[in-house]
Amino acid sequence: MTKVLKISLFIYLAWAGHTLWANSWPVLDSLNNAFHNATTDSGRIAVLFNVLESLNYDNVDTSLLISEKLEELAQRQSDTVSLIKIASQIARLNLVQGGYREALKSDQQVYTYAAAINDTKNAAEALNRMGEAYLGLGLFNDAYINYQAAIEKSEEIHDSLMIAIATYNLGRLFKATDQWTEALRYIRRSMALSEQIDDKLGEAYSLHDLSEIYLEQGDTSKMLESLQTALSVAEEADDNIIKPQILTKTAEFYCIKNELLRALDHYNMAFNIYKNQSNITAMASVNLGRAKIAMRSGQNQKARNYYEGALEVAKTYTDVKLLMNAYDGLATFYERQGDFRQSLDLFRKSQFIEDSMRLTNRNEAFANTQMEYQMAKKDRAIQALNQQEQERQLQLKNEEFLRNVLVIILAFVGLLLITLYTNNVKRRHANQILVKHQKEIEDKSHQLEKLLSMKDKFFSIVSHDLRSPINALTGLLDMLDKDNLTHEELVNVTKPLKKRLSSTSKMLDNLLDWAMMEMDEIKIHEQAISLIEVVQENFAFFHESNQKNIQFLHNLPDDIMLSGDKNMLDLIIRNLISNAIKFSVEGGEIRIDADNADEKMVTISIQDNGVGMNKDQLDRLFDSKILYTTRGTANERGTGLGLKLCKEFVEKMGGKIWVESKEGMGSTFKFTVKRSDLPDEGGEMDDILPGI
């Protein structure tokens, strides 16, 4: 959900809460909290549905605004069920306000959604509401078609309530077209259905419409009895849809009885309900009744204001029936005022509208006749086609035996083909498995060859690099045993031998680490490490052991603390310094720096100004499949294990390693290590070690 949509929804929710502050604050406060706490669009949709239920039809404008926002949320989720529910609510709200065209648009969407998911119940309800909208627009033929379709859909799912409602609406339709006998028949049928399913509200609607029929028949006592019963049921059900209609009809009854104060009270109650619903056309219709009472009470200006206000509403909302009644009322008003010309003009306008409606009804009747003719024509065509179909079926029966034989033959051939295909698939699958196994064997063979090659190199290293210092040590011991060396000769021989043994020890450490790494036996013991201490120890060691008079430099802050395995870090730095010495010339320079700009990782660089490397050497340097080594500037030999171990250990500690080099310009090895949050406990260190 976007931020703008969230804010909009909060505003509309707050508006709804403010509208009902006085009566429903605890409920809306709870709903408002639930809306803010909802973490998904589905949760917000559920909360806003609860808000609509709280509002009911007491504030139609606010309900419509919330429904529109609900529709946006449901469309974002492609939630068809919620879209049906929301569009149905929008249609109902528009019907209450007299927005028949808007209601039609919403219900057409409902019908489309419902048909897509085979929701017959909502499809039937949409058809019924479309009938109401067409009835409100005066399109009686369309209203009749939709009501009948609603009944048919409801019968499919045995929905007795919707059958009763659509039947009642058909009675209203016949009443609107002055077909009183048909109207009475349908409304009584609807009332009987409502009694069977204990639908009290349905009984109230039927009683209201029966009162109009009784009025038409001149039976005012039955009219009043029906209205009083209907009002009692509507109040018990707290239904504000039929209640104002009953109040309006009761007011008309009291006008007939010349009880004007009672009539005005009922008109006022109906007007207030319509006002809360923002039903402008219904309010204008009530004002026509108020105008009659005002005119009979001698309040001519008030009567004129009511009539003219109703006329403006009728024109604005294109309500034909309201427009005709407003013209009739104004015509009567001006006639009583003695302005016969104005009265005649208004009466003609009313008659013109009535004639137009009759013409429309006549055109609809003609259209219905045409439709019936076309349907009859189609029925005859269908009968002819049915007869042809019967003849064709008879002919097909004669061919049935031959077709069955052909089907059996085809089935046998198909079974044979399926068997052949299955065998072929199995054979290809077996071949694929063999090819896969052969490839695996070849891959393992290549791996074995590489391992054997590595083993040969390993033993070559052990036999050569270990034999030389051991032979030298053995010879020295023989000479000492025979007492053939002077003290000065012993000192001169011991110093280089010690260096060779130190180098051999370092090589053995690398071999041991490499073997453990190959067996995946090395475990990381993570701890806080002072970088400067590790560098200082290695600089001190190589300062004593190197023969090339190398300068060791650093520019490290004292407070850099790393997180990792100290032994691994020491091995990485020792091997990289040893490698830098190997490829540095006499009097060269090796520098260690650290970049701690990153919040999580420290980048350590070891730079020399030696011979550098070409692109081919760089590409092979960290290749895990080979042990790559070259001789140093003093013809030093290597095993190729040092850099391999560096790469493995750096990656095990969560870092990465790389090299930057140009031939003849030296090399810079860089690797990253995690930063530690612990403070540095080490002391200060000089920029250049003493004595270097």
C-alpha positions in Angstrom: 0.0 0.0 0.0 1.4 3.4 -0.9 1.9 6.1 1.7 -0.7 8.4 0.0 -3.4 5.7 0.0 -2.7 5.0 3.7 -3.1 8.7 4.6 -6.3 8.9 2.6 -7.8 5.9 4.3 -6.9 7.3 7.8 -8.6 10.6 6.9 -11.7 8.9 5.7 -11.7 6.6 8.8 -11.3 9.6 11.0 -14.1 11.5 9.2 -16.4 8.5 9.6 -15.6 8.3 13.4 -16.2 12.1 13.7 -19.6 11.8 12.1 -20.8 9.3 14.7 -18.8 10.6 17.6 -21.7 11.3 19.9 -23.4 7.8 19.6 -20.7 5.3 18.6 -17.4 6.5 19.8 -16.4 3.4 21.7 -17.0 1.1 18.7 -15.3 3.4 16.2 -12.4 4.0 18.5 -11.8 0.3 18.6 -12.1 0.0 14.8 -9.8 3.0 14.3 -7.1 1.2 16.5 -7.6 -2.0 14.6 -7.1 -0.2 11.3 -3.8 1.4 12.4 -2.6 -2.0 13.8 -3.5 -3.9 10.6 -0.3 -4.9 8.7 -1.9 -6.1 5.5 -4.4 -4.8 3.0 -6.7 -7.8 3.9 -6.7 -6.6 7.5 -7.5 -3.0 6.5 -10.3 -4.2 4.3 -11.9 -6.2 7.2 -11.7 -3.1 9.5 -13.3 -0.8 6.9 -16.1 -3.3 6.3 -16.8 -3.1 10.1 -16.8 0.8 9.8 -19.4 0.5 7.0 -21.5 -1.8 9.2 -21.3 0.8 12.1 -22.4 3.6 9.7 -25.2 1.6 8.2 -27.3 4.0 6.1 -27.1 6.9 8.6 -24.4 8.8 6.6 -24.6 7.7 3.0 -21.9 10.2 1.7 -19.3 9.0 4.2 -20.2 5.3 3.5 -19.7 5.9 -0.2 -16.3 7.5 0.3 -15.1 4.6 2.4 -16.5 2.1 -0.1 -14.6 3.7 -2.9 -11.3 3.4 -0.9 -12.2 -0.2 -0.1 -12.6 -0.8 -3.8 -9.1 0.5 -4.5 -7.7 -1.8 -1.9 -9.6 -4.8 -3.2 -8.5 -4.1 -6.8 -4.8 -3.9 -5.7 -5.2 -7.4 -4.2 -7.3 -8.8 -7.1 -9.7 -10.0 -4.4 -12.9 -10.9 -6.4 -15.0 -11.8 -3.4 -14.2 -8.4 -1.7 -14.8 -6.6 -5.0 -18.3 -8.2 -5.2 -19.1 -7.2 -1.6 -17.9 -3.6 -2.1 -19.5 -3.0 -5.5 -22.8 -4.3 -4.0 -22.5 -1.9 -1.1 -21.8 1.0 -3.5 -24.9 0.1 -5.6 -27.1 -0.1 -2.5 -25.9 3.3 -1.2 -26.5 4.9 -4.7 -30.0 3.4 -4.8 -30.7 5.0 -1.4 -29.6 8.4 -2.7 -31.5 8.0 -6.0 -28.3 7.7 -8.0 -29.8 5.0 -10.3 -27.2 5.2 -13.1 -24.3 4.9 -10.7 -26.1 2.0 -9.0 -26.5 0.3 -12.4 -22.8 0.7 -13.2 -21.8 -0.9 -9.9 -24.3 -3.8 -10.2 -23.1 -4.6 -13.7 -19.6 -5.0 -12.3 -21.0 -7.2 -9.5 -22.8 -9.4 -12.1 -19.6 -9.7 -14.2 -17.5 -10.7 -11.1 -20.1 -13.1 -9.8 -20.5 -14.8 -13.2 -16.7 -15.3 -13.4 -16.6 -17.3 -10.1 -20.1 -18.9 -10.5 -21.5 -17.0 -7.6 -25.2 -17.4 -8.4 -26.5 -15.7 -5.2 -24.7 -12.4 -5.7 -25.5 -12.5 -9.4 -29.3 -12.8 -8.5 -29.0 -9.9 -6.0 -27.3 -7.7 -8.7 -30.0 -8.5 -11.2 -32.7 -7.5 -8.6 -30.9 -4.2 -7.8 -30.5 -3.5 -11.5 -34.3 -3.9 -11.8 -34.7 -1.3 -9.0 -32.4 1.1 -10.8 -34.3 0.7 -14.1 -37.6 1.1 -12.3 -36.3 4.4 -10.7 -35.3 5.6 -14.2 -38.7 4.7 -15.6 -37.4 2.0 -17.9 -40.1 -0.5 -17.0 -39.3 -3.1 -19.7 -35.7 -3.4 -18.6 -36.8 -3.5 -14.9 -39.2 -6.4 -15.7 -36.5 -8.4 -17.5 -34.0 -8.1 -14.7 -36.6 -9.0 -12.0 -37.6 -12.1 -13.8 -33.9 -13.0 -14.3 -33.3 -12.5 -10.6 -36.1 -14.9 -9.8 -34.8 -17.6 -12.2 -31.3 -17.3 -10.7 -32.7 -17.5 -7.2 -34.7 -20.6 -8.0 -31.5 -22.3 -9.2 -30.1 -22.1 -5.7 -33.4 -22.3 -3.8 -33.0 -18.8 -2.3 -36.5 -18.2 -0.9 -35.6 -14.7 0.4 -34.4 -13.4 -2.9 -37.4 -14.9 -4.7 -39.7 -13.1 -2.3 -37.8 -9.8 -2.8 -37.8 -10.0 -6.6 -41.5 -11.0 -6.6 -42.3 -8.0 -4.4 -40.4 -5.7 -6.8 -42.4 -7.1 -9.7 -45.5 -6.0 -7.8 -44.1 -2.5 -7.4 -43.4 -2.5 -11.2 -47.0 -3.3 -12.0 -48.2 -0.7 -9.5 -46.0 1.9 -11.2 -47.6 1.1 -14.5 -51.1 1.3 -13.0 -51.7 -2.4 -13.4 -53.3 -2.7 -10.0 -54.7 -6.3 -10.3 -51.3 -7.7 -11.3 -49.6 -5.5 -8.6 -51.9 -6.9 -5.9 -51.3 -10.5 -7.0 -47.5 -10.2 -7.0 -47.4 -8.3 -3.7 -49.6 -10.8 -1.9 -47.5 -13.7 -3.3 -44.4 -11.9 -2.0 -46.0 -11.4 1.4 -47.0 -15.1 1.6 -43.3 -16.1 0.8 -42.1 -13.7 3.5 -44.4 -15.3 6.0 -43.2 -18.8 5.1 -39.5 -17.8 5.8 -40.4 -15.5 8.8 -39.1 -12.4 6.9 -40.7 -9.7 9.0 -39.0 -6.9 7.0 -40.4 -8.3 3.8 -43.8 -8.3 5.3 -43.3 -4.6 6.1 -42.5 -3.8 2.5 -45.4 -5.7 1.2 -47.8 -4.0 3.7 -46.5 -0.6 2.6 -47.3 -1.3 -1.0 -50.7 -2.9 -0.2 -51.6 0.4 1.5 -51.2 2.2 -1.9 -53.4 -0.4 -3.6 -56.1 0.0 -0.8 -55.9 3.7 -1.3 -56.5 3.3 -5.1 -59.5 1.0 -4.2 -60.8 3.7 -1.7 -60.5 1.5 1.4 -58.8 4.0 3.7 -59.3 1.9 6.9 -57.3 -1.0 5.4 -54.8 1.5 4.2 -54.1 2.9 7.7 -54.1 -0.6 9.3 -51.5 -1.8 6.7 -49.3 1.3 7.3 -49.4 1.1 11.1 -48.4 -2.6 11.0 -45.6 -1.9 8.4 -44.2 1.0 10.5 -44.2 -1.2 13.7 -42.2 -3.9 11.9 -39.8 -1.4 10.3 -39.1 0.3 13.6 -38.5 -3.1 15.3 -36.0 -4.0 12.6 -34.4 -0.5 12.6 -34.7 -0.3 8.8 -34.3 3.2 7.5 -35.0 2.3 3.9 -38.7 1.4 4.0 -39.5 3.5 7.2 -39.5 6.9 5.5 -41.6 5.6 2.7 -44.2 4.3 5.2 -44.1 7.7 7.0 -44.7 9.5 3.7 -47.6 7.2 2.8 -49.1 7.7 6.3 -48.8 11.5 5.9 -50.7 11.2 2.7 -53.4 9.3 4.5 -53.8 12.0 7.2 -53.9 14.7 4.4 -56.9 12.8 2.9 -58.5 12.8 6.4 -57.6 16.6 6.7 -55.5 15.9 9.8 -52.8 18.3 8.6 -50.7 18.5 11.8 -50.4 14.7 12.0 -49.6 14.7 8.3 -46.9 17.4 8.7 -45.3 15.4 11.6 -45.0 12.3 9.5 -43.6 14.3 6.6 -41.0 15.9 8.9 -39.9 12.5 10.3 -39.5 11.1 6.8 -37.6 14.2 5.6 -35.1 13.9 8.5 -34.4 10.3 7.7 -33.8 11.1 4.0 -31.6 14.0 5.0 -29.3 11.7 7.0 -29.1 9.5 4.0 -28.4 12.5 1.6 -31.3 11.3 -0.6 -31.9 14.6 -2.3 -34.7 13.4 -4.7 -36.6 11.7 -1.8 -36.3 14.9 0.3 -37.8 16.9 -2.7 -40.6 14.4 -3.0 -41.4 14.9 0.8 -41.4 18.7 0.2 -44.1 18.3 -2.4 -46.3 16.9 0.4 -45.3 19.7 2.8 -46.2 22.2 0.0 -49.7 20.8 -0.2 -50.1 21.2 3.6 -48.7 24.7 3.5 -51.0 25.7 0.7 -54.0 24.3 2.5 -52.9 26.2 5.7 -52.6 29.5 3.8 -48.8 29.6 3.9 -48.5 30.4 0.2 -44.9 31.6 0.1 -43.7 28.5 2.0 -45.7 26.3 -0.4 -44.2 28.1 -3.4 -40.7 27.6 -2.0 -41.2 23.9 -1.5 -42.6 23.4 -5.0 -39.8 25.4 -6.7 -37.1 23.6 -4.7 -38.5 20.3 -5.7 -38.6 21.4 -9.4 -34.9 22.4 -9.3 -34.0 19.0 -7.8 -36.0 17.2 -10.4 -34.3 19.1 -13.2 -30.8 18.5 -11.7 -31.3 14.8 -11.2 -33.4 14.2 -14.3 -36.2 12.6 -12.2 -39.1 12.5 -14.6 -41.8 11.5 -12.1 -40.7 14.2 -9.6 -40.6 16.8 -12.4 -44.1 16.0 -13.4 -45.4 16.1 -9.8 -43.6 19.4 -9.2 -45.2 21.0 -12.3 -48.6 19.7 -11.2 -48.2 21.1 -7.8 -47.0 24.5 -9.1 -49.9 24.6 -11.6 -52.4 24.0 -8.8 -50.6 26.7 -6.7 -50.8 29.4 -9.4 -54.4 28.4 -10.2 -55.4 29.1 -6.6 -53.5 32.4 -6.8 -55.5 33.4 -9.8 -52.5 33.3 -12.2 -54.3 31.1 -14.7 -51.8 31.7 -17.6 -48.8 30.5 -15.4 -50.9 27.6 -14.2 -51.9 26.6 -17.7 -48.2 26.8 -18.9 -47.1 24.5 -16.0 -50.0 22.1 -16.5 -49.0 21.8 -20.2 -45.4 21.0 -19.2 -46.7 18.3 -16.9 -49.0 16.9 -19.6 -46.1 16.9 -22.1 -44.0 14.8 -19.7 -46.9 12.5 -19.0 -47.5 12.1 -22.8 -43.8 11.5 -23.3 -43.9 8.8 -20.7 -46.9 7.2 -22.3 -45.2 7.3 -25.7 -42.2 5.7 -24.2 -44.3 3.0 -22.6 -46.1 2.6 -26.0 -42.7 2.3 -27.7 -41.6 -0.3 -25.1 -44.8 -2.2 -25.7 -44.2 -2.1 -29.5 -40.6 -3.2 -28.9 -41.9 -6.1 -26.7 -44.2 -7.1 -29.5 -41.4 -7.1 -31.9 -39.3 -9.1 -29.5 -42.1 -11.7 -29.0 -42.4 -12.0 -32.8 -38.7 -12.5 -33.2 -38.7 -15.1 -30.4 -41.6 -16.9 -32.0 -39.7 -16.8 -35.3 -36.6 -18.2 -33.6 -38.7 -20.9 -31.9 -40.0 -22.1 -35.3 -36.4 -22.1 -36.7 -35.3 -24.1 -33.6 -38.1 -26.6 -34.2 -37.0 -27.0 -37.8 -33.4 -27.6 -36.7 -34.6 -30.1 -34.1 -36.4 -32.1 -36.8 -33.3 -32.0 -39.0 -31.2 -33.1 -36.0 -33.6 -36.1 -35.4 -33.2 -37.2 -39.1 -29.4 -36.8 -38.8 -29.4 -38.9 -35.6 -31.3 -41.6 -37.4 -28.7 -41.7 -40.1 -25.9 -41.8 -37.6 -27.4 -44.8 -35.9 -27.0 -46.8 -39.1 -23.3 -45.9 -39.1 -22.8 -46.6 -35.4 -21.6 -50.2 -35.8 -18.9 -49.3 -38.3 -17.8 -46.4 -36.1 -17.5 -48.7 -33.1 -15.4 -51.1 -35.0 -13.2 -48.3 -36.1 -12.9 -47.0 -32.5 -11.8 -50.5 -31.4 -9.1 -50.7 -34.1 -7.9 -47.2 -33.3 -7.8 -48.0 -29.6 -5.7 -51.1 -30.3 -3.3 -49.1 -32.6 -3.2 -46.4 -29.9 -2.3 -48.9 -27.2 0.4 -50.4 -29.4 1.8 -46.9 -30.1 1.7 -46.0 -26.4 3.6 -49.3 -25.6 6.2 -48.6 -28.2 6.6 -45.0 -27.0 6.8 -46.1 -23.3 9.6 -48.6 -24.2 11.4 -46.0 -26.2 11.2 -43.5 -23.3 12.5 -46.1 -20.9 15.4 -46.9 -23.2 16.3 -43.3 -23.6 16.1 -42.8 -19.9 18.4 -45.8 -19.3 20.8 -44.3 -21.9 20.7 -41.0 -20.2 21.5 -42.6 -16.9 24.5 -44.5 -18.5 25.8 -41.3 -20.1 25.4 -39.5 -16.7 27.3 -42.2 -14.9 30.0 -42.3 -17.5 30.4 -38.5 -17.2 30.6 -38.8 -13.4 33.3 -41.5 -13.8 35.2 -39.3 -16.1 34.9 -36.3 -13.7 36.1 -38.5 -10.8 38.9 -39.8 -12.9 40.1 -36.2 -13.7 39.8 -35.4 -10.0 41.8 -38.5 -9.1 44.5 -37.5 -11.6 44.7 -34.1 -10.1 44.9 -35.5 -6.6 47.7 -38.0 -7.7 49.6 -35.1 -9.3 49.2 -33.1 -6.1 50.3 -36.1 -4.0 53.4 -36.5 -6.2 54.2 -32.9 -5.8 53.7 -33.1 -2.1 56.1 -36.0 -1.7 58.6 -34.3 -4.0 58.4 -31.3 -1.7 58.8 -33.5 1.4 61.7 -35.6 -0.1 63.6 -32.6 -1.5 63.0 -29.7 1.0 63.2 -31.9 4.1 66.2 -34.0 2.9 68.5 -31.1 2.4 68.4 -29.5 5.9 68.3 -33.0 7.5 71.4 -34.1 5.5 73.1 -30.9 6.5 72.2 -31.4 10.1 73.3 -35.0 10.0 76.7 -34.0 8.4 77.2 -31.3 11.1 76.4 -33.8 13.9 79.0 -36.3 12.3 81.6 -33.6 12.3 80.8 -32.6 15.9 81.0 -36.3 16.9 84.5 -36.6 15.3 85.5 -33.2 16.8 86.5 -31.9 13.4 85.1 -28.3 13.8 86.5 -25.3 15.6 84.3 -23.0 17.5 84.4 -20.3 14.8 83.6 -22.9 12.1 80.7 -24.1 14.2 79.2 -20.6 14.6 79.5 -20.0 10.9 77.8 -23.3 10.0 75.1 -23.0 12.7 73.6 -19.7 11.6 72.6 -20.6 8.0 71.6 -24.1 9.2 69.3 -22.5 11.8 67.7 -20.3 9.0 67.2 -23.4 6.8 65.6 -25.3 9.7 63.3 -22.3 10.4 62.3 -22.2 6.8 61.7 -26.0 6.9 59.6 -25.6 10.1 57.5 -23.0 8.3 57.1 -25.3 5.3 56.0 -28.1 7.6 53.5 -25.8 9.3 52.0 -25.0 5.9 51.9 -28.7 4.9 50.2 -29.6 8.1 47.6 -26.8 7.7 47.1 -27.7 4.1 46.5 -31.4 5.0 44.0 -30.4 7.7 42.3 -28.1 5.3 42.0 -30.8 2.7 40.4 -33.0 5.4 38.2 -30.1 6.5 39.5 -30.5 10.1 40.4 -26.8 10.7 37.9 -25.0 12.9 37.7 -21.2 13.5 38.2 -20.0 17.1 36.9 -16.4 16.8 38.3 -13.8 19.1 39.3 -10.1 19.2 42.7 -9.6 17.7 45.0 -6.5 17.7 46.2 -6.1 14.2 49.3 -4.1 15.2 50.5 -6.8 17.6 50.3 -9.6 14.9 52.1 -7.3 12.4 54.8 -6.4 15.0 55.5 -10.1 15.8 55.9 -11.0 12.1 58.1 -8.0 11.4 60.3 -8.9 14.3 60.6 -12.5 13.1 61.4 -11.6 9.5 63.8 -8.8 10.5 66.0 -11.4 12.1 65.6 -14.1 9.4 65.7 -12.3 6.0 68.9 -12.2 4.0 68.0 -9.3 1.7 68.2 -6.4 4.1 64.5 -5.6 3.6 62.9 -2.6 5.2 59.6 -3.3 7.0 57.2 -0.4 7.3 53.6 0.2 8.4 51.2 3.0 9.0 48.7 1.2 11.2 46.5 3.0 13.9 46.9 1.5 17.4 43.2 0.9 17.9 42.3 -1.5 15.0 40.7 -4.6 16.5 39.8 -7.5 14.2 37.4 -10.5 14.8 38.7 -13.9 13.7 41.0 -16.8 14.4 44.4 -15.4 15.5 46.4 -18.3 14.3 44.8 -18.1 10.8 45.5 -14.3 10.7 49.1 -14.8 11.8 49.6 -17.5 9.1 48.0 -15.3 6.4 50.2 -12.3 7.2 53.4 -14.4 7.7 52.9 -16.1 4.3 52.2 -12.9 2.5 55.3 -11.2 4.0 57.4 -14.3 3.2 56.1 -14.1 -0.4 56.9 -10.4 -0.6 60.4 -11.1 0.6 60.8 -13.9 -1.9 60.1 -11.6 -4.8 61.8 -8.4 -3.5 65.4 -7.4 -4.5 68.2 -6.6 -2.1 67.4 -3.6 0.1 63.7 -3.6 -1.0 60.7 -2.3 1.0 57.6 -4.0 2.3 54.7 -1.9 3.7 51.6 -3.0 5.6 48.5 -0.6 5.6 44.9 -1.0 6.8 41.7 0.7 5.5 39.1 0.8 8.2 36.6 3.1 6.5 34.1 0.3 6.2 31.8 -0.2 9.3 32.0 -4.0 9.2 35.3 -5.0 7.4 38.9 -3.9 7.5 41.0 -4.1 4.4 44.7 -5.0 5.0 47.3 -4.5 2.2 50.9 -5.9 2.0 52.9 -4.1 -0.6 56.4 -4.8 -2.0 58.5 -3.0 -4.7 59.8 -6.3 -6.1 59.6 -7.8 -9.6 55.8 -7.9 -9.8 53.8 -10.3 -12.0 52.4 -10.5 -15.5 48.7 -11.3 -16.4 49.3 -15.0 -16.9 50.8 -15.3 -13.4 48.0 -13.3 -11.9 45.4 -15.6 -13.5 47.1 -18.8 -12.1 48.0 -17.4 -8.6 44.8 -18.4 -6.7 43.8 -21.3 -8.9 42.5 -24.0 -6.4 43.1 -26.8 -8.9 47.0 -26.4 -9.0 49.9 -25.6 -6.7 51.5 -22.8 -8.6 55.0 -21.5 -7.6 58.0 -19.8 -9.2 61.5 -19.1 -8.0 62.3 -15.9 -6.1 64.8 -13.1 -6.8 67.5 -15.1 -4.9 66.5 -18.4 -6.6 64.3 -19.3 -3.5 62.0 -22.2 -4.0 58.4 -22.4 -2.9 55.7 -25.0 -2.5 52.7 -23.1 -3.7 50.9 -23.9 -0.5 51.3 -20.5 1.1 48.9 -18.5 -1.1 46.5 -21.4 -1.3 46.3 -21.4 2.5 45.9 -17.6 2.6 42.9 -17.8 0.3 41.2 -20.6 2.2 41.7 -19.0 5.6 40.6 -15.5 4.5 37.4 -17.0 3.1 36.8 -19.2 6.1 36.9 -16.0 8.3 34.3 -14.3 6.0 36.7 -12.2 3.9 38.1 -12.1 0.4 41.7 -11.8 -1.0 43.0 -10.3 -4.2 46.2 -9.0 -5.7 47.2 -5.9 -7.7 50.5 -6.1 -9.6 52.4 -4.9 -12.7 55.5 -6.6 -14.0 58.6 -4.7 -12.7 56.6 -2.5 -10.3 56.0 -4.7 -7.4 52.8 -6.3 -6.0 50.1 -5.5 -3.4 48.2 -8.3 -1.8 44.9 -7.2 -0.1 42.5 -9.1 2.0 39.5 -8.2 4.3 38.8 -9.3 7.9 35.8 -8.6 10.1 36.0 -5.6 12.5 35.7 -6.3 16.2 33.5 -4.2 18.5 35.9 -4.8 21.5 38.3 -1.9 22.4 42.0 -2.1 21.7 44.0 -3.2 24.8 47.4 -3.0 23.1 50.1 -0.4 23.6 51.5 2.1 21.1 53.9 1.1 18.4 56.5 3.0 16.4 55.8 3.6 12.7 59.0 1.8 11.8 60.3 -1.0 14.0 63.6 -0.3 15.8 66.7 -1.3 14.0 65.1 -1.6 10.6 
